[in-house]
């Protein structure tokens, strides 16, 4: 697995990672943004991810035989 900090090109991966981060924000994790544009956890998570402030791992693709 490779740790990345750029927004994923895959829309499904983007939504999945942003949703996990939004849950963290809802449970009290501090925002990585100095002045978030929104107070909604989902919007803050998407902005953090778009700006490359989050590190995440994507699983490697398995080779087919």
C-alpha positions in Angstrom: 0.0 0.0 0.0 1.1 3.5 -0.8 0.4 6.5 1.5 -0.9 9.4 -0.6 -1.8 12.9 0.2 -3.2 14.0 -3.2 -7.0 13.8 -3.9 -7.8 10.4 -5.4 -8.7 10.5 -9.1 -11.4 7.8 -8.5 -14.7 9.4 -7.4 -15.7 6.4 -5.3 -12.4 6.5 -3.3 -12.8 10.3 -2.8 -16.3 9.9 -1.4 -15.2 7.0 0.8 -12.2 8.8 2.3 -14.1 12.0 2.8 -16.9 10.1 4.6 -14.4 8.5 7.0 -12.9 11.9 7.7 -16.4 13.5 8.2 -17.1 10.8 10.8 -13.9 11.8 12.6 -14.8 15.4 12.6 -18.3 14.6 13.9 -16.8 12.8 16.9 -14.6 15.8 17.8 -11.4 15.6 15.7 -10.1 19.1 15.0 -10.1 20.4 11.4 -6.9 20.6 9.5 -8.0 23.9 7.9 -7.2 27.2 9.7 -10.5 28.7 8.5 -12.9 26.2 7.1 -15.5 27.6 4.6 -18.3 25.5 6.1 -19.2 24.2 9.6 -20.6 21.0 8.1 -18.2 18.0 8.6 -18.8 16.6 5.1 -17.9 19.9 3.4 -14.8 20.3 5.7 -13.7 16.8 5.0 -14.0 17.3 1.2 -12.1 20.6 1.4 -9.3 19.0 3.4 -9.0 16.1 0.9 -9.1 18.4 -2.1 -6.3 20.5 -0.7 -4.2 17.4 0.0 -4.2 17.8 3.7 -5.2 14.2 4.4 -3.0 11.1 4.1 -4.7 7.8 3.1 -3.8 4.4 1.8 -5.4 2.8 -1.2 -5.1 -1.0 -1.6 -3.0 -2.3 -4.4 -4.8 -3.8 -7.3 -4.5 -7.6 -7.5 -3.2 -9.1 -10.6 -5.5 -11.5 -12.4 -4.0 -14.9 -13.6 
